[in-house]
Amino acid sequence: MAAETFPFVSEMRAKGRAEGRAEGEAKAVLRILKRRKVAVDGASQQRIESCPDVKTLETWLDRSLTATTVEELFQD
């Protein structure tokens, strides 16, 4: 007998995975900036940690590898 799956459970799991991925990307951005000794003010740290968009965080992660200021992460 197959287990019944409820759509809201699948949606909750997907949302949880996305949130976890975003959190991991944000931590990576901040860790790289710290290791590279790039100063991160409180507002920028909050912006990075609260960003729910994984694509944006991936862009910031790529930029964190070469940025010399935290402002360079956020430039369009």
ChimeraX attribute file (.defattr): number of C-alpha atoms within 10 A of each C-alpha:
attribute: neighborCount
match mode: 1-to-1
recipient: residues
	/A:1	3
	/A:2	4
	/A:3	5
	/A:4	6
	/A:5	8
	/A:6	8
	/A:7	8
	/A:8	9
	/A:9	10
	/A:10	11
	/A:11	11
	/A:12	11
	/A:13	11
	/A:14	12
	/A:15	12
	/A:16	12
	/A:17	12
	/A:18	15
	/A:19	16
	/A:20	14
	/A:21	16
	/A:22	23
	/A:23	19
	/A:24	14
	/A:25	25
	/A:26	25
	/A:27	17
	/A:28	17
	/A:29	23
	/A:30	22
	/A:31	14
	/A:32	15
	/A:33	22
	/A:34	13
	/A:35	8
	/A:36	14
	/A:37	11
	/A:38	15
	/A:39	15
	/A:40	15
	/A:41	9
	/A:42	9
	/A:43	9
	/A:44	16
	/A:45	16
	/A:46	12
	/A:47	12
	/A:48	22
	/A:49	18
	/A:50	12
	/A:51	16
	/A:52	18
	/A:53	14
	/A:54	18
	/A:55	12
	/A:56	17
	/A:57	24
	/A:58	16
	/A:59	14
	/A:60	23
	/A:61	22
	/A:62	13
	/A:63	18
	/A:64	23
	/A:65	13
	/A:66	13
	/A:67	16
	/A:68	15
	/A:69	14
	/A:70	19
	/A:71	11
	/A:72	13
	/A:73	22
	/A:74	14
	/A:75	8
	/A:76	4
